[in-house]
Amino acid sequence: MDRKHELAMQNDSHTLESLSFEEAMQQLEQIVTQLESGEQTLQETLFLYQKGQALVQYCLRLLEQAELTVRKLSDGKP
């Protein structure tokens, strides 16, 4: 991966934390659409794939946090 994409990935990790679940899912859907078009270079495809993976991991973390919150509320336990 070139330096430009490395810097973009670093910036993305900072901005991921500011996204809502819905915003992250929307970005993920856009990435899937781009990847399905097949119009990118190999390097661009790898970059989009990595960005997508980061979004998936972020969304999973948010879902796990939500699940824990629901369990706490359902059980009445802290």
N, C-alpha and C positions, 0 to 999 in steps of 0.2 A: 504494500500500500504506500502511496506517495505521501509526502509531508502534508500536502493540502488536505487529503482525506483524513490523516491522523489528527490534524488540528480540528477538523469538522467533527470527528467522533468525540474528541475531548469536550468541545463546546456542547455537543448534543447531550452528553452525560450531565452537564450542569443544567441544561434546559429541560431535560426529562423530568426532573424533580418538580418543575413548575407546572407540568401538564396535569390536567384532570385525566381520569380513566378514559372518558369519552374522546378527549382530544388525542390521546395516545392511540386509541383504536382507529380514529380517523386517519392519523398519519400512517399507521400500519396498513390500512386499506389502500391508501395512495401508493405506498411502496409496492404492495402486491400487484396493483394495476400496472405500475411501471415495469415491474419484473415480468409480468405476463405479456407485455407488449414486445419484449425481446429486442428493443431498439437501442439498448445500452451497450457500451463496450464491456469487455470482461472486467476491467477495473471498476467501472461504474456499477456493474452488477454485484461485484463483491462488496463494494461500499454500501449499496442499498441493502444487501443481505445482512451485513453486520449491523446496520442501523435498525433493520427490522428485528433482529434478534435482541437488541438492546431494548426495543419497545416491548417485545413479548415478555422479557424478564421483568420489566418495570410493571407491566399490566398484571402479571402473575403476583408480584409483591403486593400491589394494591388490592387484588382480590383476596389474597391471604389475610391481609389486615382487616378487610371488611368482614371476612368469615369469622375471624377472632372476635371482632366487635359484636357480631350477631350472636355468637355463642355465649359471650359474656352477658349480653342482654337477655337472652333466652333462659340461661341458667340462673340468672340473678346473682352471679358470682363475679367478683372483680377480676 
